[in-house]
Amino acid sequence: MTNLIASDGQAFTDITETTTGTVKRFVLWGFREDEVSAFDSIHYSMWVSQLRAAMLKGLQATISHPVGRRSVQSVELTAGP
């Protein structure tokens, strides 16, 4: 991961694909303020915490997203060997 951008109502991350070395920008979330529930807000903040930890500690972050789309469905960290 090369970048993490979070602000009111939206967040993005730039991820380097391990197979191709290509950097792609993914949408963690983007919404109008009145559309987000308390549950979703906590859920999204956990993604940001995980990605921040990956950047600081050099961990591998894996994101899941629908084929052909760049909206993130889940974030997973791998501690390594």
C-alpha positions as CSV (number, residue, x, y, z in Angstrom):
1,M,0.0,0.0,0.0
2,T,1.4,3.4,-1.0
3,N,-1.3,5.8,0.1
4,L,-4.2,6.2,2.5
5,I,-6.6,9.1,2.2
6,A,-9.4,9.6,4.6
7,S,-11.7,12.6,5.1
8,D,-15.3,13.4,6.0
9,G,-17.5,11.2,3.9
10,Q,-14.8,9.4,1.8
11,A,-11.6,7.4,2.0
12,F,-9.3,5.8,-0.6
13,T,-6.2,3.7,-0.6
14,D,-3.6,3.0,-3.3
15,I,-2.6,-0.7,-3.4
16,T,0.2,-2.2,-5.4
17,E,-0.9,-5.5,-7.0
18,T,1.6,-8.1,-6.1
19,T,1.3,-10.0,-9.4
20,T,1.8,-7.0,-11.8
21,G,3.3,-4.2,-9.6
22,T,0.6,-1.9,-10.8
23,V,-0.7,0.7,-8.3
24,K,-4.5,0.9,-8.2
25,R,-6.7,3.3,-6.2
26,F,-9.6,1.7,-4.3
27,V,-12.6,3.4,-2.6
28,L,-12.9,2.4,1.0
29,W,-16.1,4.4,1.3
30,G,-17.8,7.4,-0.1
31,F,-21.2,8.7,1.1
32,R,-23.2,11.6,2.2
33,E,-23.1,12.1,5.9
34,D,-26.8,11.3,6.4
35,E,-26.4,7.8,4.8
36,V,-23.9,6.2,7.2
37,S,-25.1,4.3,10.3
38,A,-23.1,4.1,13.5
39,F,-22.3,0.5,12.7
40,D,-20.9,1.4,9.3
41,S,-18.9,4.3,10.7
42,I,-17.2,1.9,13.2
43,H,-16.7,-0.7,10.5
44,Y,-15.0,1.8,8.1
45,S,-12.8,3.2,10.9
46,M,-11.5,-0.3,11.6
47,W,-10.5,-0.6,7.9
48,V,-8.5,2.7,8.2
49,S,-6.9,1.4,11.4
50,Q,-5.9,-1.9,9.7
51,L,-4.4,-0.1,6.7
52,R,-2.6,2.4,8.9
53,A,-1.0,-0.5,10.8
54,A,0.0,-2.1,7.5
55,M,1.7,1.0,6.4
56,L,3.5,1.6,9.7
57,K,4.6,-2.0,10.3
58,G,5.2,-3.1,6.7
59,L,2.4,-5.7,6.8
60,Q,0.7,-7.1,3.7
61,A,-2.9,-5.8,3.3
62,T,-5.4,-7.7,1.2
63,I,-8.6,-6.1,0.0
64,S,-11.6,-7.8,-1.5
65,H,-13.7,-6.0,-4.2
66,P,-16.2,-6.9,-6.9
67,V,-14.6,-7.9,-10.2
68,G,-14.3,-4.8,-12.4
69,R,-15.0,-2.4,-9.5
70,R,-12.8,-0.6,-7.1
71,S,-15.2,-0.4,-4.1
72,V,-13.7,-2.3,-1.2
73,Q,-15.8,-5.1,0.5
74,S,-13.3,-6.2,3.1
75,V,-9.7,-5.5,4.4
76,E,-7.4,-8.2,5.8
77,L,-3.9,-8.0,7.2
78,T,-1.3,-10.7,7.0
79,A,1.4,-10.7,9.6
80,G,3.8,-12.7,7.6
81,P,6.1,-15.5,8.5
